[in-house]
Amino acid sequence: MEKNKIEDLVDKLLEAKDKLNESIELMEEVARETKNSYAESYLIDQLKVHVGSDHGFLSNDFNIDEWIEQIEDEENEKEDN
């Protein structure tokens, strides 16, 4: 894959990550105001796990950070060959 294409794909994933983080912040506000710990545990925390590696939970779930790393690693492997 072309380097520009890789950068474009990574940029799209980073944009998606930013938008998801903004959504999570809004949902956290609603959950706090409504004292809905169920939403925090079963929706918001799950989304945090899938957005990135810096969520603080023990998890092996695939997330956006890992997806970016996978794309970049595949490109690096192709360049090495």
Helices and strands as residue ranges (DSSP letters): H 3-34, H 37-39, I 40-44, H 45-51, H 64-80
